[in-house]
Amino acid sequence: MVKQPKSYFESVLGINAPWIVQDVIIDDARRIIEVEVVLSTEKSMFSFLNKESETTQKRRWSHINLGHYTCYISSMHAHKSDQDLSLTQSTLLQPQFLGDSHSTYTHLLRQQVCLAKLRGLDSIAIASLFKIEISLVEKIIADVAKLPENTQLACCLPTEVDTIWEKILTDKVLLKTQVIPLKLLLSKLKLSNSDDKQQDNIKESSLALRKFFISQAKILDAEYCQICGISNKKQLTEERQSTVTKLLLPSLKNSIWLKMITGKINLNSANVSFNLFLTRLRYAFQNSKDNTSRLNTLNSLREFFRKNARQLKPELIQINQLMNAPEDTQYSLPDEQHRIWRRILREDSFMPSGHVAYKLLLANLRSQVLMNPDPVIELNAVRRIRDFLSHNQKNMQQELRMVLKTAYAS
């Protein structure tokens, strides 16, 4: 790795006054970078840190990786007694590149892991995302799980170096809120930062806004969701409930089964078993001699759906949609004895059509009549033409109008 100045690491890691980089140790063989930070004499952005309680004990924390290098940050930083293992408001307000006195990870790494967990990722996915050990991820999650619910939520809040705070203050991101104290604070901070040149003021205002979010976590659920980019639990539950569709299996008396087996409706199913079973049932239905046999065939179709509901979910959704859809207007066609049907059967140019299935049916029926010019066969062919038009009125509007116009004009 090419050696970089200390100011480079300060910029990359978001290290601000009164902290400076004291030393950088790079182990290329093990791909490890250790950055040591110390307090300088400059004015602090973090005035809440107590220098009097500073200790000479050196701490080392795991941080977000820098490219392919594992990053550690070490410091002689001010901290509380190791006996106090709980996160306080002052601890959450510490710089993101530091860590707790009892932890082995920085505040930024904890925030990133907590946010990923809140968004539904498991430990393996989080470890893969940040390229850290699964054991470290599980330790962070376990430590945060011991905290009160409000503190757990505060652990997910973006750190002070995140650009979201500056974007809110400069109106680049609209934060919707009904909390009056937050509205007043935002107005005050935006007014004090109306001059774009006052960059230091924006940083201090960002810290003040973030401090308000940490201290008032109990009343800022919706605002946390906006800043962290997560869905509100209540809203998410309502959305899930609204998207749940209860599928119903129609009763045997419903006309949907008859329409399906006579070909009036087509589900365009990709399920091979269903298509083969439906073909067999249609043949049995056409060759049934009594209503009892036809009813048994319809019942077999319904039972097939009941037993294979999971595999036929797309088809069931279509059936439910068809049940809820308003019935199309059905026109009364001329009786099968009307001469127009024989004219359609005999005269090839009488009623031209672009409907492929209709043309194939017509060609097949004409071939049967020519091979065996029996009146019974001709009557059966006429019935099939009439039934086809009756069942496909929606897709054959042009042909239907011609039939009605010619039939009622004669």
C-alpha positions, 0 to 999 in steps of 0.5 A: 500500500502506498504510504499516505500522509496522516491528514489523508487518514483524518479525512478518510476516517472523519477524524476532527478536532480535537483529535488528530492522527498520531501514527499509522501502522500498515501491515501489508502482509496481513492487510491490517491498518492501525491508526492511533489518534490522540487529543490535540490542543485545538477547540473541540467539536465534542465539548462534552468530552471530559479531559480530566477523566482521561486515562493512560490506558490504550484502547484498540477497536475494530473499525470499518474496513478501508478497502481490502485492509482491516482497520483498527483504531487505537487511542488513550481516550477518556472513558468511564470505569469498566464496571459500567457496561451500559450505553449512556447519552454521553457515550452515544455522542462520542466521536464515531471513530472511538469505541466504548471502554468495554467494547472492541469495536467503534461506534461507527461499526456498531451503528452500521451493524445495528442498522443492517440488522434492523433492515432484516439482514442476518449475521452471515450477510452482515459479516459478508457485507462489511467483511468482518468476522461473524463472531464480531457481528454476533457480539455487537448484536448481543451487546445491543440487545441488552440495552433498553429499546430506545437506546437500541434505536439510538444505536442505529442513528447515523453518526456525526460525519454522515451527510444526512444531518447537513442535508436536513439543515440545508433543505436538501432532504425534507424531514417530515415531523409533527414534533413541535420541539423538533420543528422549533430546533430545525427552524433555529438551526437553519436560520443560524446556518443561512450563510453557506460560508459558515461551515463550522456552524453547520457542523456544530448544528449537525451535532446539536440536531443529532444530540436532540435525536438521541435524547428524545428517541422515545418520541421520534419513531417516525423521524428515526425511520426517515433518517435511517431509511427504514419502514415504520413498524406500524406502517409496515404491518398495515402495508403487509395486511393490505397486500394479503389477498385471500384466495377463495375456491368457488363452489361447484355451482359457480359458472366459472367451472363451466366456462373453464371446461367449455373453453369460454375462458382461458387461464393460459396456465404454465402448469403442465399437469393442469393443462393435461388434466383439463384437456382430458376433462374437456373431452369427457365433458363433450362426450357426456350423455347426461347432466350427472356425468357433466356435473361429476366432470366439473367436480373433478376439476374443482377437486383438482384445484383444491388438492393442488392449491399451492401449485395453482396459485397463479391460476387461483388468482386469475379465477378470483379476479374473474369472479370479482370482475363484472360480467360482460354483456352477452348478446343473444345469437340466432337459433342454430336452425337459422340459415346464417350458420349453414352459410358460414359453414359452406361459404368460405368468403362470407365472414372473413376473420383474423381469429386463428382458433376460429379459422382452424375450427371452421376448416376442421368442420368443413373438412368433416362435412365434405367427407361425410355430408350427413345432415346430423354431422352438419347440424353438429358443426353448426352448433359448434360454430354458434357455441364458439362465437357465443363463448368468445364474444369479447374477442370476436366483436367484428364477427359478432356484429356481422352475424347479428346484422345479417341475421336480423336483416333477413 
